[in-house]
Amino acid sequence: MIDRICSLLPSATEIVFVLGLDERLVGVTHECDFPEAARRLPVVTRSVLGHEVRDSRDIHRHITTALHEGSSLYVLEQGLLERLDPELILTQELCDVCAVSYALVEEAVLRLEGKRQVLSLEPTNLGGILSSIEQVADATGVPDRATTVVSALRRRIEAVSAEAGDVAAGPRVLAVEWLDPLFTAGHWVPEMIRLAGGRDVLGDEGRPSTQVAWSQAMDGDPDVIVLMPCGFTLEQTVDEAARLRFVEEWSRRTGRTPNVYAVNGSAYFNRPGPRIVDGLEILLEIIQPRRSPVRWEGTAWQRLA
């Protein structure tokens, strides 16, 4: 049985907790902030981005430069990893921007004594996210727990889809994963929009986010714009939109004021973990407000005036 787990993904940390395996979790990343108990665990990573880097443009510039130079965006604390002595390490290969690169993890594991299991989680849609929960449960010897968790999440997904109604008649939706420059949301988000009764104007289900020109976004003529910058809380997203004067700029260029919403992307949209289903319910509130009671407004989403 696996007794010592190290999570190098915030989403994997949430999966470990939802499976009731938190007592086996010995290390997490500097971004693992949910649930609250995760904050008290040893932190085995740190970001190379300085605290002075604040807005989207600065962050994008630093990331682009680092990747162009072949540098990692994160540091893995090898000495601490050795002392924690994990048997199972949870990581990913999907995105070098979102977490420690798989190559860096491989290098670190090779320096550890003894045999270690590395489990890479690569979901690109909602089904893949549910499968990730099952993968972690299987690797840790608790498959029955995944059955319970996944069944409950699937029922909630089906309930949203049933409530949303006819997608063909739903509003046109633009989901934004980065504001400056503009990136559409990808992977599981377009699927979430469809299940919540909307029609994604630029995103492709299961495909990565892509950089687009302002003109492309405007040509999509969305009825609803949802801002979910990767890694940003609701408050950070609202501040960033105000700094960029997003609503005013859009209105000036298109001649109309759109329905623009900021959400807590970090918690409910960017991380492929259990709370992605919360994100689906949040989208239903935003996209189909007449079909859903308001539960998340003010805490997870906010309309921008």
WOSULCOR-V402377 format. One record per helix or strand. SS is the DSSP state (2 for helix, 1 for strand). FROM is the first residue (numbers start at 1). TO is the last residue. If there is no record, write none. Layout:
BEGIN
SS;FROM;TO, SS;FROM;TO
END
This chain:
BEGIN
1;5;7, 2;10;18, 2;22;24, 1;25;28, 2;36;40, 1;43;43, 1;45;47, 2;56;68, 1;74;76, 2;78;84, 1;88;91, 2;102;110, 1;117;120, 2;126;139, 2;143;164, 2;167;169, 1;172;178, 1;183;184, 2;189;195, 1;199;200, 1;211;211, 2;214;219, 1;224;227, 2;234;244, 2;246;254, 1;259;263, 2;265;268, 2;276;287, 2;289;291, 1;297;297, 1;301;304
END
